[in-house]
Amino acid sequence: MVKWIFFDVGSTLVDETEAYDHRVREMISGTSITFKEFDDVRIALAQQGLDGNSAAIKHFGLTKSPWHSEDEVPYSDAHSTLAALIDKGYKLSIIANQKLGTEERLESWGLRQFFDVVAASAEIGYSKPDKEIFEKAFELAGCTEAESVMVGDRLDNDIIPAKAIGMKTIWVKNGLAQYQGAEFGEGVADYQIGSLSELLRIL
């Protein structure tokens, strides 16, 4: 029986579109690469099941510019969905690869109140897909993998490692994941959804 719901942050709870686009504009500045060219390539790579942004950066031989957290905004259904899950009796937690200050950012978005545990890589010392960050989150929450579900947008970082350690998994196809075919999640994602609010039909 699921008691705990663990969430990724980027492209799961918060829309990173402008943050990624900001980075792209900075990386291609002074090159002959157009934004459309980069965008077309990252979508095509995502359609192949890859992490499109990182794969496109490698494809063009670019160097990542700093991340602009100020461009991130919660998805419009994040607050209401999290509140509804709390009302249903679930405990909520974060397992995310994030730079320092995750709790402060969650607070600024009005989301910190919903989470009992925030296991973020910069503070925990482990990153997804390593199993240690999941195990540390279970330790902090006082729960087991059998009573937990992972919600995330990336198959490589969220869904595959969570499934491997015995969690239920829900693939939310936000960001570039929206371009990935359902077949990529078969066998690892127990459910595939297109928005956070669809969780309320599952849980």
Summary of the structure (lengths in Angstrom):
residues: 203
radius of gyration: 16.7
end to end distance: 10.5
largest distance: 54.0
contacts: 643
relative contact order: 0.19
helix: 49%
strand: 16%
